[in-house]
């Protein structure tokens, strides 16, 4: 019973660390390109011409 409890605790700690990005990139950030964030346009500066 103690072994099962310890396994569950270790699994929870591992999943928490994975979710926080301590072990690998966060799952939500898998397809994102962080370099493009600085290249985004400001919505205020964009004008539409006909």
N, C-alpha and C positions, 0 to 999 in steps of 0.2 A: 504494500500500500504506500509506503514511503517513496519507493522508487517511482511509482506512477505519479505521485504528487510532485516529486522533483522534476520529472520529465515534463509535466504540464507547466511548471514554473519556468523551466528553461525554454520551452517552446514559446511561451508568452513574452519572455524577455527578448528572444531572438526576433519575433515578429514586430515587437515594438521598435527595436533597433533598426530593422529593415525599413519600417515605415517612416522613421525619422531621418533616414539617409545616412546612418552611421556606418553601415556595412557596405552598401552599394547605392547607386542612384535611386532616388525614390521612384516607386512605380508610376506615380502621376507625371514625373518628369521624363519618362522614357522616350517620347518622341519630340521633345522640345529642343529647340536650338537657342541656347542662351545668348549667343553672339548677335542674333538678329534683334534683340530687344532694343539695343541702342540705335538701330536703323529705322525704327518705326516712325511714321510721320505723326505730327501733331494734328489732331482733328480740326483745330482752330485755323490752321494755316492752309488747309486744303480748300480749293475753290473749284467749282464746276463751271465749265464754259460750254455754250451751245453753239 
